[in-house]
Amino acid sequence: MAESRTQSSPQSMIVAAQPEAAEAGARVLQRGGNAVDAGVAAALVQGVIDPQMCGIAGFGNAQIRQSDGTASCIDFHGKTPLAATPDMWEHLLEGETRDGFGFILRGNINDMGYGAVTTPGSLMAYYEAARDFGTWDWADLCAPAIAQAEAGFIIRPHVEFWWRATAQLGRAANIERQGFSKTGRDIYFSAPGKLKRTGDLVKNPDLARSLTLIAKHGADVFYKGEIADRIEADMIANGGLIRKTDLEAYKTLRTDPLMGKYRGYDIATCQPPGGGIMLIEMLNILENFPLAELGHNTTEYIRVVSEAMKAATSDKDTYVGDPAFIDIPEKLTQKDYAAEIANSIQSGQRMSVTRMAPGESPDTTHVAVVDKDGMAFTMTHSLGMPSGVISDGLGFMYNGCMGVFDPRPGRAGSIAPGKSRFSSLCPTIASKDGDARIVIGAPGGTQIAMGILQGLLNVIDFDMDMQNAVSAPRFSSTSNAIDITNRIPGYAVEPLAEQGYEIIRSPMTFGIAAVHGIRIDDGKLTGGADPGHDGVALGV
């Protein structure tokens, strides 16, 4: 079960999905580091102890809000290899996942193995965030992760749960990913075909050596130096498309947050290709409904919010991708467009989400920090559905982000050289009267925006404390079905089923993303870590 703050009136707070990462960040705060210092140190540790959720060969988005209220986002989505072409996989297409976040190709070539890897951005983003917004020396921020990799980590329940998850939505089974590379077979298995279990120790000396090089030489060693050379050699030897030129060309994108308003709050979230545009659209739609009067998770509440989710999902599928490659309509974040959708929902009309055939993996993680000076940092980072590839001697697993690109040319999500994939990542900060009030984010693949939406509604419309806000039962509609977690009672959804809605009940107690956040009320910090994962909120 998630834990809350450790002292009655903490001056700063960190929330993360892994206790070891939260502790690493808390120790930085105790020693005078700021929110970015703590968040980066925690993120590097997350890559060691949750090595399929995130890592230096992943992607993500971060938002930094400084104590004076100025804010900036660092977009570090993975980019398609420069050798990729729009039609290279069109002949292999077999279908699309039900949640709309992935395409099924013959042989899972886009899902697992060397063809699945996009040029990673995580390490560059960590380094740039620390350089431009932090106060600590880079090597000192790397030290906890190096020590953790050398000592090893104890497998936690959620790590084992993910490792043993069976194939879903046409994807490869996770045990196949874990055993794809020699390193994976050596460190994640106790015997051939037998994954290690909760409580077992995993040591990764190769990763410790890679992180030691990175601590000494910075991100350049990964993108331009020794590690880049080794990545290229491995890709060439195994049919991957990434080359050193891809790594050398990679740049993060610095943007202002995408802004919206909801019931007097200023909502700052990430620009496309992140999922912030979906979050703003859904909030704009729902502002037209008296949600508090409808009641939390009542039949009508679930119907209304689900229809807003479907509308935003359909618009995402149609219009949203990398803005460097396509023009995204401004209407998606406009109040009058949202009001038209709300009128349709009020009249009983159903939104529709088109899929090719009967998502993105929830294999992502998050860290949120607020420091004593009011600086806030929220970052979601991921491997997507990890590729399973670990280059011999390097220790880290690469992302598997090619699986989300549309193999059909001429579409918003089609493959193009150097293109970023859409993701639902949307680390978000809600402010009121100029002060940050909610710092929130989530892992959870295509469900991220849906989980964060409900976390925000729980705080703003229902005045829940942050732990209750991230723990309340959630639902989602990223297709024409409504997915519900198992704590939502049958009587709440039976009327919807009678109206013809397809209700899919998950056996999971928690789910639909894993929301983590911090609430700030008159300077008082309270944190919430999603109880579906193993995380904690620590006050300092």
Sequence and secondary structure as in RCSB ss.txt:
>XXXX:A:sequence
MAESRTQSSPQSMIVAAQPEAAEAGARVLQRGGNAVDAGVAAALVQGVIDPQMCGIAGFGNAQIRQSDGTASCID
FHGKTPLAATPDMWEHLLEGETRDGFGFILRGNINDMGYGAVTTPGSLMAYYEAARDFGTWDWADLCAPAIAQAE
AGFIIRPHVEFWWRATAQLGRAANIERQGFSKTGRDIYFSAPGKLKRTGDLVKNPDLARSLTLIAKHGADVFYKG
EIADRIEADMIANGGLIRKTDLEAYKTLRTDPLMGKYRGYDIATCQPPGGGIMLIEMLNILENFPLAELGHNTTE
YIRVVSEAMKAATSDKDTYVGDPAFIDIPEKLTQKDYAAEIANSIQSGQRMSVTRMAPGESPDTTHVAVVDKDGM
AFTMTHSLGMPSGVISDGLGFMYNGCMGVFDPRPGRAGSIAPGKSRFSSLCPTIASKDGDARIVIGAPGGTQIAM
GILQGLLNVIDFDMDMQNAVSAPRFSSTSNAIDITNRIPGYAVEPLAEQGYEIIRSPMTFGIAAVHGIRIDDGKL
TGGADPGHDGVALGV
>XXXX:A:secstr
  B  SSSS S EEEESSHHHHHHHHHHHHTT  HHHHHHHHHHHHHHHSTTT  TT EEEEEEE TTS EEEEE
E  B  TT  TTTTGGGEEEE TTSS EEEGGGTTTSSGGG  B  HHHHHHHHHHHH  S HHHHHHHHHHHHH
H EE  HHHHHHHT    TT   HHHHHTSSHHHHHHHEEETTEE  TT EE  HHHHHHHHHHHHH THHHHTS
HHHHHHHHHHHHTT    HHHHHH   EEE  EEEEETTEEEEE  TTSTHHHHHHHHHHHTTS HHHH TT HH
HHHHHHHHHHHHHHHHHHH S TTTS   GGGG HHHHHHHHHHHHTT       S     S EEEEEEE TTS 
EEEEEEE SS    B TTT  B   GGGGSBSSTTSTTB  TT B       EEEEETTEEEEEEE   GGGHHH
HHHHHHHHHHTT   HHHHHHS  EE SSSEEEE TTS HHHHHHHHHTT EEEE S SS SS  EEEEEETTEE
EEEE TTSS EEEE 
